[in-house]
Amino acid sequence: MKKKYLVWVALVGLGFSCGPKATEETAEAVVEEVVAPDNSLTEEEKAAGWMLLFDGTSMDGWRAFNGDSTPSNWIIEDGAMKGLGATGGEDFGGDVVFGPMEFEEFEMEFTWKISPGGNSGVFYHVVEGPKYKAPYYTGPEYQVIDQLGFAQPLEKWQSLAGDYAMYEPDYEGVVKPAGEWNTSKIVFSLEGASYWLNGKKTVEFVPYSEDWTARRNSGKWNDFPDYKIAKKGLIALQDHGDPVWFKNIKIRPL
């Protein structure tokens, strides 16, 4: 998917005879499509503090969770990072993190597609260590999943573009079939956080609020004492046993 920008050009037709039509001016608005390459930043984005986490040609900066090298289950395919799904659906073993730096408050955008029936996710505030087997032990997850074709019925808290097992998403009208590219955004600040899918806000919440704390201390996360405790950490992508593709991964600190 190329990033598209629209430029408006006004074309003015002038009359050349002495009759009434000669004094009329007609203007026609023409839309010219300017295509920017994938995995790139505009000058305006650079000035606003955006940075790329993936350049479309290499896995520079990405390594295995709790590891020191890029695992073989992640490759570059047609300008995208592709998770091969080599873990076979295990809960841990194939996830990757962007290792060079941690993020606290930020805005992040990414483009992705999932294989039919597939499941994956994007994590932030991830902490590494021997007692953590996977990013989800500590990091919140933006759910990436084939909402329309997943083999088992999905609970609302498991659904696409939700804050997994915390805040249920409103994805009505923006879900695409597996194999099609989607654009997503995560905004995280102490004043308020939100998740977006294909231009629609799907989730919003206030981190560390009374409501947030009640959700954090109930349900699935009872067995994960360090979940969401860290207020900054690494970005991670999940291999949940299904092929998944990511590109146009960019972020800016807030």
N, C-alpha and C positions, 0 to 999 in steps of 0.2 A: 504494500500500500504506500503510495506516495502522499506526502503532505501537500495539500492544495491550498492555494491562496487566490483570491479573486481581485482583479484590478479592473476598475471601471474606466472606460475610454469614451469620451463624448465626440461624436462625429457630427459636424455641422454642415448642412447643405445650403449653399448660397445660390440665389437666383441671379441670372445674368441678363435678363431682358428688362424692358421698361414697364411691362405690365404689372398688374397686381401681384402675380406670383413671384415677381422678381424681388418684392420686398418681404416675402415670407422666409423665415428661417425655420428649418426643421432639424430637430436634434434627436439622435437615436443613441440610446445607451447600449453599448456592446460589452459583454463580459468576456474578458480574456483570462484563460486559466493558466496560472503559473505554477509549475510543479516543482517542489523542493524535494531533494533526495531523502529517502529513509535514513534514519540514524544520523541526522544532522541537526544543527541548531541555526536558527536565523540570527542575524546581527542583533535584532531586538531581544531575542531570548538570551543571548550571551550577555547583553547589557543588563538584563533583569536578574542575572545570577544563576541561570540554568546551567547544568552540566550533564553530559552524556555518561551513562553507565555502560554503554555498549556501542561500539563503532561499526558494527555490521560485518566485520571481517575477522575479528579475533576474540578470544575469551579473556583478554587482558583484564586483570583485576578480579576475575571470578575464580573461585576455588571451591573445593568440597567443604561443606559444613564440618567444622572440627578437623579440617585437613589443611594441607599446604600446597596442593596442586589441583588442577581441573580434572574431575572424574571423566572417564571414558563415555559415560552415558549422556554427556552434553556435547553437541557438535554445532558447527555453523552450517546452515542450509539456506541458500538463496537470501542472504542478508539477514537471517534471523537466528537467534539462539534456539536450538531444538533440544528438548529433553526427550530422550528415546524411550522413556518408560522402562528402563532396564531393571528397575527394582522389583518389578512384578507385582506391584501393589502393596509392598511392605510399607510400614509407616515411617521408616527411616532408612538411610543408606545412600540416597542419590541426590539429595538437595544441594544447591550451590548458594554461596553468599558472595556479595561484592565486598571484598576484604579490605581495600585500602582505607576506608573511613566509615565512621559511624554517623548517624543522623538523629536529631532530636525532634525539633519542629520543622516541617518540610511540606512541600507540594511535589508530588511525583506523578508522572504520566507514563503510560506504557501501552503498546499495541500487542495483541495476543490472539491466538486461535487454538482451539482444542480439538483433539481427535474424537470421532463418534463414541459416545459413552464415556468420555474421558473426565479426569479429575486432576486438579492441580491447585496452586495458590501462590500468592505473593505475600511475604511476611516483612515486617519492619520491627525495629527495637529488639532484634534477635541477639541473644547472648550465647557465647560458646563456652564449653567446659566439659569435663569428663562425665558430669552427672546429667548432661542434657544430650539425649539421643537424636533430637531433631529440632529444627527451628520452632515448631509449635509448642515446645515445652516452655518457651519464654515469650515468643513474639506473636502479636495480633496478626490475623490472616484476612486478606481480601480474597474471598472465595472465587476460584476459577473452575468452572465445571460445565459439562454439557447439560444445561438445564432441561432441554427438550428431549434428550435421548438417553439420559442416565438410566441404567438398568433397573435400579431400585427406586421406589418412591422417595422423594427428598422431603425432609422436614424443612419448614421455612428457615430455621436457623442454619441449615446446611446449604442454602440456596445461593445462586450466582450473585456476585457483587454485594454479598452481605459481610458483616464483621463476624466471622465464623463463631457460632455458639455464643454470641453476645448480642448483636443487633440484627434483626431480620430485615431483609432488603425489600424495597419496592422497585421491581424490575419490569413492571407492566409496560408493554409497548416497545421495549428496546432489546429484547432477547433475539439473538441470531442463531441459526442452526450451526452445529459443529462444522468446522472447516472454513468458516467465514471469519474475517478479521474483525476484531472489536477494539475500541479505544476505551481505556479506563484511567481513572485518576483517584489518587488518595491525597487528601489534605489533612494534616495533623498539626494542631496547635493546642495550647492549653485552653484557649478561649472556645474552641470548638473544632470538631473533626467531621469529615464527610467523605463518603465514597461515591464514585460516579461511574456510570456505564453508558457508553455511546451518547454522551451529552446529557444524561439524566442523573440527578442526584438520587441515589438508592438508599443511602444510610446517612444519618447525622447523629452525633452525640457529643457530650461534653466529657472529655477524659477526666478521670479521678473525681467525678461528681458523686453525689450520694447514689444516684441511679446506676452509674457505671460501677461503683464499688459493690452494690448489691448483686449485680449480674456477675461480676468477677468472682464473688465469694459464694457462688451457687452453681448447681448443675455440673457440667462436664469439668469445670476447672477446680473442683474440690480436690482432685488428685494431682494437681499441678501447682504447688505452692509458689513457684517463681513466675507463673504466667503473668504477663503485663506489669511486673514489678519494675523492670528497668524503664527509665524514661528516655533512654537513647540506646541505639544499637545498630546492628547491621541490617541490610536489605537481603532477603533470601528468596529464591525461586524453588518451587517444590517439584520433585519427581515422585508422583504417586502411582507410578506403574503404567501411565498412559502417555503417548506422544503429545507434546505441547510445544508451541512456538511463541517466542517473545522478540519484539524489536521496538525501536523508538523509545527506549527506556531512558528517561531523563528526570532530573530532580533538581530542586533548588531549596536551600535552607530558608526558613522563615525567621 
